[in-house]
Amino acid sequence: MCRRCHGPNRRQMIALLAAAPLLAACKPQTEGPEPIRWGRETCEICGMIISEPNFAAEVRGGPDRRLVKFDDIGDAVHWLEEQGWKDAADVEFWVMDYDSGMKGDAWLDARKAYYRAGVVSPMDYGFAAVAYPASDTIDFAAMRLAVLARGLTWRCHPGDETEGQQG
């Protein structure tokens, strides 16, 4: 084989093979949760920086399968409630496992998780997701109803003149 004729093609092939993983990484993900860049990404509903991994939530759905990130399960519940496609079978709802601590690497299916009430969460909804039921937990349906009954927390109204005051 002549190096002059076949050399560049071989080099091009090696370059393409080496670049394949990078090109695959550029393809948008269309299912499952994605890592959150802690301290750099913001909550879709309130705009606060997502910095407490054990309270984070993500929702993926709609016609474009867009992933939306939240700093508190309560914000995610309220946001999803406003989506026309909220009950579609392919909607994914993920929450971080509170028991995994501040590692931020243990996602749970929000509808299958259990919720510990009375914790101090970023937006004061007071729920933290855990993988297993216990005497101090409730299921997703009960947590969702409690969050919706409470309404948006006071911190979720940017520009409100009462911002910074509870009430």
Buried (B, 14 or more C-beta within 10 A) or exposed (E): EEEEEEEEEEEEEEEEEEEEEEEEEEEEEEEEBBEBEBEEBEBBBBEBBBBBBBBBBBBBBBEEBEBBBBBBBBBBBBBBEEBEEBEEEEBBBBBBBBBBEEEBEBBBBBBEBBBBBEBEBBBBBBBBBBBEEEEEBBEBEBBBEBBEEBEBBBBBEEEEEEEEEEE
